[in-house]
């Protein structure tokens, strides 16, 4: 499983959201910095099961609830698209905001 850590404290607005995801997830230079482009990049990066841990997710939710809502909606759409294409055996893209032992020796 591929694992990524996004720091929710670094996400203050849409611009910082797209910057953080592009940097951490290594989106291509042509990334359009909008949610349609985010969905496309996440779809490509999640051919294998992928876990994205949002560190400080509570802070992100408190300061950017509309952004978090869009993030969850778009994440569900990525999985839906995989399901429609017949490539989703089990959920492939997971987000979490609480740490677990899975991340003690995290690899990003």
C-alpha positions as a LaTeX table, in Angstrom:
\begin{tabular}{lrrr}
\hline
Residue & $x$ (\AA) & $y$ (\AA) & $z$ (\AA) \\
\hline
Unk1 & 0.00 & 0.00 & 0.00 \\
Unk2 & 1.29 & 3.44 & $-0.92$ \\
Unk3 & 1.14 & 5.95 & 1.94 \\
Unk4 & 1.26 & 9.74 & 1.90 \\
Unk5 & 1.10 & 12.32 & 4.69 \\
Unk6 & $-0.59$ & 15.67 & 4.12 \\
Unk7 & $-0.14$ & 18.31 & 6.83 \\
Unk8 & $-3.54$ & 19.91 & 7.41 \\
Unk9 & $-1.91$ & 22.91 & 9.14 \\
Unk10 & $-0.29$ & 23.87 & 5.84 \\
Unk11 & $-3.66$ & 24.01 & 4.10 \\
Unk12 & $-5.21$ & 27.44 & 4.67 \\
Unk13 & $-7.07$ & 27.88 & 1.38 \\
Unk14 & $-7.51$ & 26.32 & $-2.06$ \\
Unk15 & $-4.13$ & 27.54 & $-3.29$ \\
Unk16 & $-2.27$ & 25.93 & $-0.38$ \\
Unk17 & $-4.42$ & 22.78 & $-0.74$ \\
Unk18 & $-3.34$ & 22.30 & $-4.34$ \\
Unk19 & 0.28 & 23.20 & $-3.55$ \\
Unk20 & 0.48 & 20.67 & $-0.69$ \\
Unk21 & $-1.07$ & 17.83 & $-2.69$ \\
Unk22 & 1.07 & 18.57 & $-5.74$ \\
Unk23 & 4.23 & 18.58 & $-3.60$ \\
Unk24 & 3.48 & 15.54 & $-1.43$ \\
Unk25 & 1.86 & 13.38 & $-4.09$ \\
Unk26 & 4.29 & 14.49 & $-6.81$ \\
Unk27 & 1.60 & 15.60 & $-9.24$ \\
Unk28 & 2.92 & 16.47 & $-12.72$ \\
Unk29 & 4.00 & 20.00 & $-13.61$ \\
Unk30 & 0.91 & 20.44 & $-15.79$ \\
Unk31 & $-1.42$ & 19.87 & $-12.79$ \\
Unk32 & $-4.28$ & 22.34 & $-13.26$ \\
Unk33 & $-4.83$ & 23.16 & $-9.57$ \\
Unk34 & $-8.56$ & 22.53 & $-9.59$ \\
Unk35 & $-10.63$ & 19.62 & $-8.32$ \\
Unk36 & $-11.17$ & 18.08 & $-11.78$ \\
Unk37 & $-7.39$ & 17.94 & $-12.20$ \\
Unk38 & $-7.04$ & 16.65 & $-8.61$ \\
Unk39 & $-9.45$ & 13.80 & $-9.37$ \\
Unk40 & $-7.53$ & 12.88 & $-12.53$ \\
Unk41 & $-4.16$ & 12.89 & $-10.72$ \\
Unk42 & $-5.49$ & 10.90 & $-7.77$ \\
Unk43 & $-7.09$ & 8.42 & $-10.16$ \\
Unk44 & $-3.74$ & 7.86 & $-11.87$ \\
Unk45 & $-1.81$ & 7.60 & $-8.60$ \\
Unk46 & $-4.15$ & 5.10 & $-7.00$ \\
Unk47 & $-3.81$ & 2.11 & $-9.28$ \\
Unk48 & $-2.66$ & 0.32 & $-6.13$ \\
Unk49 & $-4.34$ & 0.80 & $-2.74$ \\
Unk50 & $-3.39$ & 4.21 & $-1.38$ \\
Unk51 & $-3.67$ & 5.70 & 2.09 \\
Unk52 & $-3.49$ & 9.45 & 2.60 \\
Unk53 & $-3.06$ & 10.51 & 6.22 \\
Unk54 & $-4.13$ & 14.08 & 6.88 \\
Unk55 & $-1.98$ & 15.12 & 9.82 \\
Unk56 & $-3.68$ & 17.86 & 11.84 \\
Unk57 & $-6.92$ & 17.02 & 10.07 \\
Unk58 & $-8.95$ & 18.52 & 12.90 \\
Unk59 & $-7.32$ & 21.91 & 12.32 \\
Unk60 & $-8.01$ & 21.63 & 8.61 \\
Unk61 & $-11.65$ & 20.76 & 9.25 \\
Unk62 & $-12.11$ & 23.63 & 11.72 \\
Unk63 & $-10.61$ & 26.23 & 9.39 \\
Unk64 & $-11.70$ & 24.87 & 5.98 \\
Unk65 & $-14.85$ & 22.80 & 6.38 \\
Unk66 & $-15.97$ & 23.48 & 2.78 \\
Unk67 & $-12.59$ & 22.32 & 1.51 \\
Unk68 & $-12.75$ & 19.12 & 3.59 \\
Unk69 & $-16.26$ & 18.45 & 2.28 \\
Unk70 & $-15.01$ & 18.81 & $-1.31$ \\
Unk71 & $-12.03$ & 16.58 & $-0.55$ \\
Unk72 & $-14.28$ & 13.80 & 0.73 \\
Unk73 & $-16.70$ & 14.17 & $-2.18$ \\
Unk74 & $-13.90$ & 14.05 & $-4.76$ \\
Unk75 & $-12.24$ & 11.10 & $-3.02$ \\
Unk76 & $-15.52$ & 9.20 & $-3.24$ \\
Unk77 & $-15.73$ & 10.11 & $-6.93$ \\
Unk78 & $-12.23$ & 8.68 & $-7.56$ \\
Unk79 & $-13.35$ & 5.36 & $-6.05$ \\
Unk80 & $-16.69$ & 5.51 & $-7.91$ \\
Unk81 & $-14.88$ & 5.97 & $-11.21$ \\
Unk82 & $-12.71$ & 2.94 & $-10.47$ \\
Unk83 & $-15.81$ & 0.93 & $-9.57$ \\
Unk84 & $-17.49$ & 1.94 & $-12.83$ \\
Unk85 & $-14.38$ & 0.90 & $-14.76$ \\
Unk86 & $-14.38$ & $-2.46$ & $-12.99$ \\
Unk87 & $-10.98$ & $-1.89$ & $-11.40$ \\
Unk88 & $-12.11$ & $-1.51$ & $-7.80$ \\
Unk89 & $-11.91$ & $-4.81$ & $-5.96$ \\
Unk90 & $-11.99$ & $-3.03$ & $-2.64$ \\
Unk91 & $-11.69$ & 0.64 & $-1.87$ \\
Unk92 & $-8.39$ & 1.87 & $-3.28$ \\
Unk93 & $-8.17$ & 5.41 & $-1.93$ \\
Unk94 & $-8.45$ & 5.98 & 1.80 \\
Unk95 & $-8.13$ & 9.14 & 3.84 \\
Unk96 & $-7.66$ & 9.22 & 7.58 \\
Unk97 & $-7.18$ & 12.04 & 10.06 \\
Unk98 & $-6.15$ & 10.08 & 13.16 \\
Unk99 & $-2.75$ & 8.40 & 13.45 \\
Unk100 & $-2.45$ & 4.66 & 13.77 \\
Unk101 & 0.41 & 2.20 & 14.13 \\
Unk102 & 0.46 & 1.92 & 10.35 \\
Unk103 & 2.27 & 5.26 & 10.26 \\
Unk104 & 4.82 & 4.75 & 13.04 \\
Unk105 & 7.45 & 3.88 & 10.43 \\
Unk106 & 5.83 & 5.84 & 7.66 \\
Unk107 & 7.14 & 5.88 & 4.14 \\
Unk108 & 6.05 & 8.72 & 1.91 \\
\hline
\end{tabular}
